[in-house]
């Protein structure tokens, strides 16, 4: 079964965005559109942004599909919908672009003031399962990892172009990989014979250089692949650029919800919300991040590392 459209923490998103009929929302990671579809069904209007052109194409396919029952099969019964009811597609504006430019994109599409903004920072199931994209070490594929074909640098360029010190710094900074330097050395030694071009080859090098302890619960290649993907797509800088723009776009009382999947993203979001709360721009709604239910993790194991933080823009009273 296709899993492109599985939305992470859907019930929590719907509850914490305080959805209202006719409300205006921005989904900064459209992906398979799982969150956006439910916002639309509840009478909201959505600006969906995604850097991946395949995500935009998927939403167009979904709106044109006669049978949407496959979506229902993956949701909690309380969240399933009646497919006999037409979905108000004119209420969706889908734009290919980087959420780092959310302010400009919102202005160009008449979303200058909105009731809620959602960031779902994880890769979509489609991206992970499309082997030629090179995001996963599960299947053999070219080392690409670009979310947008417009980007010039691939993971292969980094793996074959950076020196030992640069690779080690990248793996440590973006992957928090304890064995960054041994892995970097192994990569440079192997590529001396020929360039490293596939996910399988890179994963084998990582596993040969990285001892696996009994307490390791993730694949040895996970952190290095994460680091390369973040670097190729400049993900953390994009997030840091987008968050302040998002607060500016919210109406007083509007909600900002961010779902992150690793500590680097979550730290950025946590620190940003704390800083803006101190200066009186927002109120942090979640003292601790929300996490998926055990039931959701059983249905969608990829949700297990998700954390959601929510903040509300404060209605500042102007002194007379």
C-alpha positions as CSV (number, residue, x, y, z in Angstrom):
1,X,0.0,0.0,0.0
2,X,1.2,3.5,-0.7
3,X,2.1,5.5,2.4
4,X,3.0,8.8,0.8
5,X,0.1,10.5,2.5
6,X,0.4,9.3,6.1
7,X,0.2,12.4,8.3
8,X,2.1,12.4,11.6
9,X,0.3,13.4,14.8
10,X,-2.8,14.4,12.8
11,X,-5.2,14.5,15.7
12,X,-2.7,16.7,17.8
13,X,-2.2,19.1,14.9
14,X,-6.0,19.5,14.3
15,X,-6.5,20.2,18.0
16,X,-3.7,22.6,18.6
17,X,-4.2,24.7,15.5
18,X,-7.6,25.7,16.8
19,X,-9.2,25.2,13.4
20,X,-12.1,27.4,12.5
21,X,-14.4,27.6,9.5
22,X,-13.0,30.0,6.9
23,X,-9.6,30.2,8.8
24,X,-6.4,30.7,6.8
25,X,-3.5,28.3,7.3
26,X,-0.1,27.7,5.9
27,X,1.3,24.1,5.6
28,X,5.0,24.7,5.1
29,X,5.8,21.0,4.2
30,X,2.9,19.9,2.0
31,X,4.3,16.4,1.4
32,X,1.5,14.0,0.7
33,X,-1.0,16.6,2.0
34,X,-2.3,14.6,4.9
35,X,-2.6,17.5,7.3
36,X,-3.8,19.9,4.6
37,X,-6.6,17.6,3.5
38,X,-8.0,17.6,7.0
39,X,-7.8,21.3,7.4
40,X,-9.6,21.8,4.1
41,X,-12.3,19.3,5.2
42,X,-12.9,21.4,8.3
43,X,-13.5,24.5,6.2
44,X,-10.1,26.0,6.3
45,X,-8.2,27.6,3.4
46,X,-4.6,26.5,3.0
47,X,-1.4,27.8,1.4
48,X,0.7,24.6,0.9
49,X,4.4,25.0,0.4
50,X,6.9,22.3,-0.6
51,X,10.3,22.5,-2.1
52,X,9.7,19.1,-3.8
53,X,7.8,19.4,-7.1
54,X,6.6,15.8,-6.6
55,X,4.7,16.8,-3.6
56,X,2.8,19.4,-5.6
57,X,2.1,16.9,-8.3
58,X,0.8,14.4,-5.7
59,X,-1.7,16.9,-4.4
60,X,-3.0,17.5,-7.9
61,X,-3.3,13.7,-8.4
62,X,-5.2,13.4,-5.2
63,X,-7.7,16.1,-6.0
64,X,-8.3,14.4,-9.4
65,X,-8.6,10.9,-8.1
66,X,-12.0,9.3,-8.0
67,X,-11.2,6.9,-5.2
68,X,-9.6,8.3,-2.0
69,X,-10.4,5.3,0.2
70,X,-6.7,4.4,0.5
71,X,-6.2,7.5,2.7
72,X,-9.0,6.4,5.0
73,X,-7.4,3.0,5.7
74,X,-4.4,4.6,7.4
75,X,-6.3,6.8,9.8
76,X,-7.9,6.4,13.2
77,X,-11.7,5.8,12.6
78,X,-12.6,9.1,14.3
79,X,-10.6,10.9,11.7
80,X,-12.0,9.2,8.6
81,X,-14.1,11.1,6.1
82,X,-16.9,10.6,3.8
83,X,-15.6,10.4,0.2
84,X,-19.0,11.2,-1.2
85,X,-18.4,14.8,-0.1
86,X,-16.5,16.9,-2.6
87,X,-13.3,18.4,-1.2
88,X,-13.1,22.2,-1.8
89,X,-10.0,22.2,-3.9
90,X,-10.3,26.0,-4.7
91,X,-9.4,26.5,-1.0
92,X,-5.9,25.1,-1.6
93,X,-3.1,27.1,-3.1
94,X,-0.1,24.9,-3.6
95,X,3.3,26.5,-4.3
96,X,6.6,24.9,-5.0
97,X,9.2,26.8,-2.9
98,X,11.4,26.8,0.1
99,X,9.7,27.7,3.4
100,X,12.7,29.9,4.1
101,X,10.9,32.3,1.8
102,X,7.5,31.9,3.6
103,X,7.0,35.7,4.0
104,X,7.4,36.4,0.3
105,X,5.4,33.3,-0.8
106,X,2.6,34.2,1.6
107,X,2.5,37.8,0.3
108,X,2.4,36.8,-3.3
109,X,-0.5,34.4,-2.7
110,X,-2.6,36.7,-0.5
111,X,-1.9,35.0,2.8
112,X,-0.5,38.0,4.5
113,X,-2.2,37.3,7.8
114,X,-3.1,33.8,8.9
115,X,-4.7,31.8,11.7
116,X,-2.2,29.0,11.9
117,X,1.1,27.7,10.5
118,X,2.3,24.1,10.5
119,X,5.8,22.8,9.9
120,X,6.2,19.0,9.6
121,X,9.9,18.7,9.2
122,X,10.1,15.0,8.4
123,X,10.7,13.4,5.0
124,X,7.6,12.1,3.4
125,X,7.1,8.3,3.0
126,X,7.2,8.9,-0.8
127,X,10.7,10.5,-0.6
128,X,12.0,7.7,1.5
129,X,10.4,5.0,-0.6
130,X,11.5,6.4,-4.0
131,X,14.9,4.8,-4.1
132,X,16.3,7.0,-6.8
133,X,16.1,10.0,-4.6
134,X,18.9,8.5,-2.5
135,X,17.5,9.5,0.9
136,X,17.5,5.9,2.4
137,X,20.2,3.3,2.9
138,X,17.6,0.5,2.8
139,X,17.8,0.2,-1.0
140,X,20.7,0.9,-3.3
141,X,20.4,4.1,-5.2
142,X,22.5,7.1,-6.4
143,X,23.7,9.4,-3.6
144,X,21.5,12.3,-4.4
145,X,19.3,13.5,-1.4
146,X,18.1,16.7,-3.0
147,X,14.6,17.6,-2.1
148,X,14.5,19.9,-5.1
149,X,16.0,19.1,-8.5
150,X,16.9,22.8,-8.7
151,X,19.7,22.3,-6.1
152,X,23.1,21.9,-7.6
153,X,25.0,20.0,-4.9
154,X,24.2,16.3,-4.2
155,X,25.3,14.0,-1.3
156,X,27.8,12.4,-3.7
157,X,29.4,15.8,-4.3
158,X,30.0,16.2,-0.5
159,X,31.1,12.6,0.1
160,X,33.6,12.8,-2.7
161,X,34.7,16.4,-2.4
162,X,35.2,17.2,1.3
163,X,38.4,16.3,3.1
164,X,38.5,14.2,6.3
165,X,38.2,17.2,8.6
166,X,35.3,18.7,6.7
167,X,33.4,15.4,6.5
168,X,34.0,14.7,10.2
169,X,32.7,18.2,11.1
170,X,29.6,17.7,9.0
171,X,28.8,14.3,10.5
172,X,29.4,15.7,14.0
173,X,27.5,19.0,13.6
174,X,24.4,17.7,11.6
175,X,24.3,14.1,12.6
176,X,25.7,14.2,16.2
177,X,27.7,11.1,15.1
178,X,30.2,10.0,17.8
179,X,32.4,8.2,15.3
180,X,32.5,11.1,12.8
181,X,36.2,11.1,12.2
182,X,36.7,7.3,11.8
183,X,33.9,7.3,9.3
184,X,35.3,10.3,7.5
185,X,38.7,8.6,7.2
186,X,37.1,5.4,5.9
187,X,35.2,7.4,3.2
188,X,38.4,9.2,2.0
189,X,40.4,6.0,1.9
190,X,37.7,4.1,-0.1
191,X,37.1,6.9,-2.6
192,X,40.9,7.0,-3.4
193,X,40.2,4.0,-5.6
194,X,37.0,5.3,-7.1
195,X,34.3,7.8,-6.3
196,X,31.5,6.7,-4.0
197,X,28.3,6.9,-5.9
198,X,25.6,4.8,-4.2
199,X,23.7,4.6,-0.9
200,X,24.6,1.0,-0.4
201,X,28.3,1.6,-0.9
202,X,28.3,4.5,1.6
203,X,26.3,2.5,4.1
204,X,28.8,-0.4,3.9
205,X,31.7,2.0,4.5
206,X,30.0,3.6,7.5
207,X,29.2,0.2,9.1
208,X,32.8,-1.0,8.6
209,X,34.1,2.1,10.4
210,X,31.5,2.4,13.1
211,X,31.3,-0.1,16.0
212,X,27.8,-0.9,17.0
213,X,27.0,-1.1,20.7
214,X,24.3,-3.2,22.3
215,X,22.4,0.0,23.2
216,X,22.2,1.2,19.6
217,X,18.6,1.3,18.6
218,X,19.1,2.8,15.1
219,X,20.9,1.7,12.0
220,X,24.6,2.7,12.0
221,X,24.2,4.8,8.9
222,X,21.3,6.9,10.2
223,X,23.2,9.8,11.5
224,X,25.5,10.2,8.6
225,X,22.7,10.0,6.1
226,X,20.8,12.6,8.2
227,X,23.8,14.9,8.2
228,X,24.3,14.7,4.5
229,X,20.6,15.4,3.8
230,X,20.6,18.4,6.1
231,X,23.7,19.8,4.4
232,X,22.5,19.2,0.9
233,X,19.2,20.9,1.5
234,X,20.4,23.6,4.0
235,X,17.5,22.5,6.3
236,X,18.5,24.1,9.6
237,X,19.3,27.5,8.1
238,X,15.9,27.4,6.3
239,X,14.1,26.6,9.6
240,X,15.9,29.4,11.4
241,X,15.0,31.8,8.6
242,X,11.3,30.7,8.5
243,X,10.4,30.8,12.2
244,X,10.5,34.6,12.7
245,X,8.7,35.2,9.4
246,X,6.0,32.8,10.6
247,X,5.3,34.7,13.8
248,X,5.0,37.9,11.7
249,X,2.4,36.3,9.5
250,X,0.2,35.1,12.4
251,X,-2.9,37.0,13.5
252,X,-3.1,37.6,17.3
253,X,-4.3,34.3,18.7
254,X,-2.9,32.4,15.7
255,X,-1.0,29.2,16.4
256,X,2.4,28.0,15.2
257,X,2.9,24.2,15.4
258,X,6.3,22.6,14.5
259,X,6.8,18.8,14.3
260,X,10.5,17.9,14.4
261,X,12.2,14.5,14.1
262,X,15.7,15.0,15.6
263,X,17.3,17.0,18.4
264,X,18.9,19.7,16.2
265,X,15.5,20.8,14.8
266,X,13.8,20.5,18.1
267,X,16.5,22.6,19.8
268,X,16.1,25.4,17.3
269,X,12.4,25.4,17.7
270,X,12.5,25.3,21.5
271,X,15.1,28.1,21.8
272,X,13.2,30.2,19.3
273,X,9.9,29.9,21.1
274,X,11.5,30.6,24.5
275,X,13.2,33.7,23.1
276,X,10.1,35.1,21.6
277,X,8.0,34.3,24.7
278,X,10.5,36.3,26.8
279,X,10.0,39.4,24.6
280,X,6.2,39.0,24.7
281,X,5.5,38.1,21.1
282,X,4.2,34.6,21.7
283,X,2.9,32.3,24.5
284,X,4.3,28.7,24.4
285,X,1.3,26.3,24.6
286,X,3.3,23.1,25.1
287,X,5.5,23.1,28.2
288,X,6.9,19.8,27.0
289,X,6.8,18.7,23.4
290,X,3.8,16.5,22.4
291,X,4.7,13.0,21.1
292,X,2.8,10.4,19.1
293,X,0.6,7.9,20.8
294,X,1.6,4.3,21.0
295,X,-1.3,3.5,18.8
296,X,0.0,5.8,16.1
297,X,3.5,4.4,16.3
298,X,2.2,0.9,15.7
299,X,0.4,2.1,12.6
300,X,3.2,4.4,11.4
301,X,6.6,3.5,13.0
302,X,8.2,6.5,11.3
303,X,6.3,8.7,13.7
304,X,8.2,7.4,16.7
305,X,10.8,10.2,16.9
306,X,8.3,13.0,16.2
307,X,8.0,15.9,18.7
308,X,5.5,18.8,18.3
309,X,5.9,22.2,19.9
310,X,3.1,24.8,19.7
311,X,3.0,28.6,20.4
312,X,0.3,31.2,20.1
313,X,0.8,34.8,19.0
314,X,-0.1,37.2,21.8
315,X,-2.7,39.9,21.2
316,X,-0.6,42.9,22.0
317,X,-2.8,45.8,23.2
318,X,-1.7,49.2,21.9
319,X,-1.5,51.8,24.6
320,X,-3.7,54.9,23.9
